[in-house]
Amino acid sequence: MKVESIRLKNFKTFQNVTLEEIQPYTVFVGANGVGKSTLFDVFGFLRDCLRDNVRPALAKRGGFKEIVSRGHEQEEIEIELKLKMELPIGWRTVTYIVCIENSAQGPVVSNEILRYRRFGNRGAPFEFIRFKNGQGDAITNESAFEEGVAEERETQKLESADILAIKGLGQFQRFEAASRFRSLIENWHVSDFHIGAARGSQDAGYAEHLSAQGENLPLVTQFLYENHKIEFDKVLSAMARRVPGVTNVEAQATQDGRVILKFSDGSFKDPFVSRYVSDGTIKMFAYLVLLYDPKPHPLLCVEEPENQLYPSLLGELSEEFSEYADRGGQVFVSTHSPDFLNHVGLENIFILSKESGFTSVRKASDDGNLVSLVKAGDLPGALWRQKLFEGVDPT
């Protein structure tokens, strides 16, 4: 999967914004309060809408009036994503549009469309799902839906108008596009990593994937070691390359039924319990566990990974993010760090700034001055530090 473009209307500070030509590895920069966290929350919001329906997802964020752009409370919130994804008939660019309005009965999904072209880039796109206010229809013969084969549609009514159609229909294999798209959204990972949560011990249990805050890191480490030794060894190998001195990491059960992490340093005989290891070491290990997941997330959103990491490790981490994207995933990162930006290509950077109270977005590679300076040998982070990213103050 690859998100190719994002269009947002009336979503907090994004009153009317389109991001195009998004790369598999994309980095977002901008001053505090400009909307980097809000952009990542678009993905968390859609995932919450699938998990809990639209009203609870809005309530979690303060309600519709806290999400809709200021001064546009009577309008719809609209999210449009274009993704390159694999379907039974091959790879297609799929467009998903969802509109949410605050009706007299409360928030409802006023419009929802999932569409793509049957024949690659030829012909008009077909709306495989089209719903308004909890009612609509969907094509059921997607696999056989080839040139000359007529579409077969099935009318459906959802239990509530605040349920996404891709949630209801995605449970059934005959709605293949909905099913696959739903699975992608459910597996997006929006990181909210906390060192304190990851550093402590945890009750013995079972966890396959790192959580958003990272508190289950010991359990995931144990799972990888016991069930996916090849991937676990890749994590250790990457740790040895990225963090000199760390030779091994193990999850160890304690007598009181908890699991702790122990790190081995080649200079010492006995391993260190995680609470005695630096924040940077813990964080780098957690990111590597996330990046070498045996069932990788199609999309990772990581905010300010530079926190608690030594500047010398930022290039190493950026390289790991880039390699994850090369393996088929997609990584979105927000950062304030010039040291991190020095290891990112200009074509991978989007600049967020505020205009008249709302966020605007542009590609760094569209700035001719930045392009010329980078070609002359300057690094993006150095240009960022010198305040040459027009309209943005990095402080």
N, C-alpha and C positions, 0 to 999 in steps of 0.2 A: 504494500500500500504506500501511496505517496500523496500527501495533500499538495495540490498544485496551486490552488487559489482560495482565498477567504474573502467573503464580502459580509460586512456587518452594518446594520442599520438600527440605530436607536438602542444599542447595547452599551449602557453606561457612557463612557467618554468617546466611544466609537459611534458617532452620530451617522456618519456615512463614509465608510472606508472600504477600499478594496486592496488586497495584497495579491499580487500576481507573480508568476515565475518563482514560486517558493522552492528552495533547494532541499534535498534530503537532509542536509545539515545546515540549519539556519540559526543565526544569532541576532537577537534584538537588543538595541541599545537606546538609551534615552534617559532623561533626568528622572528623579524620583517623582511619582505621582502622574506620570505621563500615560500610563496604561499598560505597561508590560505585564503586570500580574493580571489585569483585566483580560488581556488577550489570551493568556493561558487558561483563564477561568471559563472562556467560551467552551473549551473542551471538557473541563470538569462539569460545567453546567449541562451539556448534552448528555454526558455519562450519568449524572444525577437524575436527569429527566427520564432516562431509560430505567434506572434502578427504582426511583421513587415516584415517578410521574412529575408533571410540570409544576403543579401547585407547591408540593413540598420542596422541589428544587429552587423555586423562587423564594419560598418562605425562609429557606436556609440562608439566603442572601439578603433578607430584609423585606422581601415582597416585590411585586411588580414595579411599584413606584420607585424602589431603590435601584432597580436594574435599568429601567427605561431612561433614555437620555433626558437631561433637564430641559424643560420647555417643550418636550415632545410626548407628554404623558398620555395624550389622547391618540397616539399613533401606535402601530405595531412594532414589536421587536422582531427583527428579521436576521436570520443567519443563513448564509449560503456557503457550502463547501463544494469544491470540485476535487475529486480524488481519482487517482489512477489505481485501479484495483482489479484483481483477477476474478472473473466470473466463469461459469461453465462454458460460455461461448468464447472465452479468451479475455485478454486484458482490455478494459474499457475505461474511459474517463467518465465517471459517474458524478452527476450533480445532485446534491441534496439541499433542499430549501425548506426551512421551517419558520413559520410566522406565529407569533404569540400576541394576543391582544387581551386587554383587561375588560371583559364584558360585564354586563349587569350581574351575571352569575359567578363572576370571578374569572381568573385567567383561563383561557382556552387556546387550543392549537387551531388558529383560524385558517391556516393553509399549510399543507405538507406535501411535498413532491419529491419523488426519486426518479431520475430519468437518465437515460444514456442512449447512444446510437447503437442500433443492432449490428451495423456492418462497419465497424471500425470508425473512420472519420466520415463515412458517406451517409447522406440522407439526414433528415430531421430527427432529433432525439425523441424517443418514445417515453411517455410518462408511465413507468411501470407501477408507481404508486401515486395516487392523487386523492387527497382527503381534505375535507373542510369541516371544522367543528364536530369531529368525531365520526363522520360518515364519508364514505368514498368507495373506490374500487381499486383493484390491482390485477395485473396480468398474471395468470397462473401457468402458462405454457412457455416459460422463458427459454428452457433448454431447446425446445423445438421451434422457437420463434425465429425462423430464418426466412430468407427472401422467398416469398410465395406462400408462406404459412400465415394464416389469419390469426390475429391475437384472440386470446380467450380471457375474458375478464370476469372477476367475481366481486360482487358488491358486499361490503362489510359495514357493520356499525360497531364502534367501540363502546365499552361500558361507560366511558366518560369522555367528555370533550377535552380533558387535559392529559389524555394518554397519547403518546406518540404512536402513529400507525406502524412505524418500524419496530416498535416494541411488541405490539399485538400480533402483527403479521409475521414478524421475524421468528416467531416460535414454530412456524410451519415451513417445512422444506420446500413446499410447492411455490412459495414466494422467495425464490433463491436470492435475488438481489437484496431484499429486505433482511433476510436471514444473515447474509454475509456482512452487510453493512452494520447491522446490529452487533454482530460479533466483534467487528473492528472497534466500534465505539466502546464496548464493554471492556476492551483490553487496552485502551489508552491509559497511560500512566502519567499523572500530573504530580510531580515530586514536591513534597513539603517537608524535606528532610530536616530532622532535629538531632543534633549530636547527643544531647542528653538522653533522648529516647533510645538511641541505638547503642549507647555505651553500657547501659545497665544489663543485668541478667533478666531472664524471662522464664516464666513457668514452663516446664517441659510441655511440649505439644507438637503441632504439625503446621508447617507453613511452606508452600512451594515458591511463592513470589514475594519480593520485598514490598512492604506496605509503603504508603505515601510518606509517612513520618520516619520509617525505618526502625521502629521499635522491635520488629520481629527478626532483626538481622541474625541473632544467634540461631534461631530455629531454621531460617533459610540456609544458613551455612551448614548446619547439620544435615538438612535435606539434600543439599548438593553433594556433600561428601558421601552420604550413604547411597544415593540413587543416581547421581550423574557425575561420576568421578572424572570423566574427561573434561567437562565444563569446569569442575572445581579445580582441576590442575591448571586450566587456562587462567583462572582467576589468580592462582598462586604465582604462575609464571608472569602474569602482567604486574602483580604486586612487586615481584623481585626486580622487574625492569623499571617500574615507575617509582618505587619507594626503596632505595638502597638500604640493605640491612635486614629487611623482613624476609625471613626464609620459610616461614610456615604460619598458618592460622588454623586453629581448631576450635570446634564447639564442644565444650566439655560439660557433662552433667554433674551436678553437685549432689551431695547427700540429702539436701532438703528439697529435691525435686525441681531444681531450676537448671537453666542452661546458660553458661557464660562463654565468652570468647577469650581465647588466649593467643597471643602473638609471640612468635619466636624470633629473636634477633641473633644472628650468627655470632655476635660478639659475646653473648652470654649463654650460660649453661641452661638456665631455667627460663621458661616462657613467662611473658608478662600478662596479667589479667588486663582486659580491655580498659578498665578504669585508670590504668597507669600509662596508657598509650596516648600519643598526641591526638588532638582533634583531627588534624590533617590526615593522619594514618587511618583512623576510623572512617573518615568520610571517603577517602580514596577507595578503601576496601568496599564500602557500601556501594559506591558507584560501579565498581567492577562487578560486584555480585549482580547488580541490576543489568549491566551491559552484557553479561555472559549468561543470562537466564536461558535455560534450555528451550523454553517457549517464549521467545522474545516478544516484547510489546511492539505493536506496529508503530506506535508514536510515543516518544518520551518528551515531556515538558519539564525542564529543569531551571529553576530560578536561582540566579546568582551562585553558581557552584564555587566561586572563588572564596566564599566565606570559610574561614578556618583552614584554608589550604595555603601552603607556602607558595610564593610567586613562581618558584622553580618547578612546581608540580602542575601549574596551569597549562603549560604547553603539552605536558604528558596527557592530561585529562582531555584537552581539546582533540588530541590525536585519537584517543579512545572513542570519543563521540563520533569523530569522522569515520573511523573504521566500522563502528556500529551501523552508520548510514550506508557505508559501502557494502555491508553484508545484507542490506535489504530493509533495514528499519528506517525510521525518520526521527531526527532529534531537533527540538526547538530549545534554545538556551537564551536566557536573558542575563545581561551582565553589566557591571559598572567598571570592570577591571581592564585597564589598558594592557596589562600583562597578558590577560586572556585574549584580548582582541589581536594582539601581535601574532597570534597563531591561527588566525581565521582569514580566509580570503575575502577581499572586498565584495565579491559577487555573492557571498553568503551572509552579508550583513544588511539588516533593515534598520532604518532610523525612525524612531517615534518622537514626535514633537507636538506641542499644543498650539492650536490656532483658534482664537475666539472661544476658548474654553473647551474645545473638543480636540481629539487626537487626530493627527494626520500621520501617514506612514509613507516612506519612500525608500527606495533601494540605494545603498551607498554607491553602488556601481553606476548609478545614473548621475552622480555628481562628477562633472568633468574635471574639476580641480582635484578631487580626491584620487580619481583615476590617474591623472598625470603625476601626482606626487608619489603614488604607489609604484608606478612604472619607473620613476626615477630612483626608487630604492627605499622610500619611507615605508614604515609599518603602520597598519591601521591604528594600533593602540597608541603609537606616538602621535599620530595626527589627532586622535581623540583627546589625548592629554593636552595638546596645544590648542584645543577648542576650534579645530578646523572642520568639524562636522557641523555644517551650517545650521543655525537655529537651535542648537542643543548645547546646553552647558553641562559638562560631565561632572561638575562638583555637586 
